Amino acid sequence: MYEMSNVDKSRTTYLMDPREQLQVYKQMEKDGTEIVGIYHSHPHSEAFPSPTDLKKVFYEDVYYLIVSLSDWDRPTVRVFKLIDSKIKEEEMVEIG
């Protein structure tokens, strides 16, 4: 897992630092790994892609996990995938 900085100075949106992204891609290539999933949180809304999120979905083979913290005591996690240029919810399977 690679943690990325949010360079967007907003509490409601995120933007990964392009320099960090490049460093991570280079490290992943060196390690022989690939992106499986990308996650972020929605502190005040449901775990569903916002219109802003949908503009940032590029990878068809990657899972997008969204964690809703709107009910701090009961966080909700949902997973989505881009299939045929449409976002679809996927079943989440717990491993281990």
Secondary structure, DSSP 8 states (H G I E B T S, - for coil): -----B-S--SS---B-HHHHHHHHHHHHHHT----EEEEEESSS-SS--HHHHHT---TT-EEEEEE-SSTTS-EEEEEEEETTEEEEE------
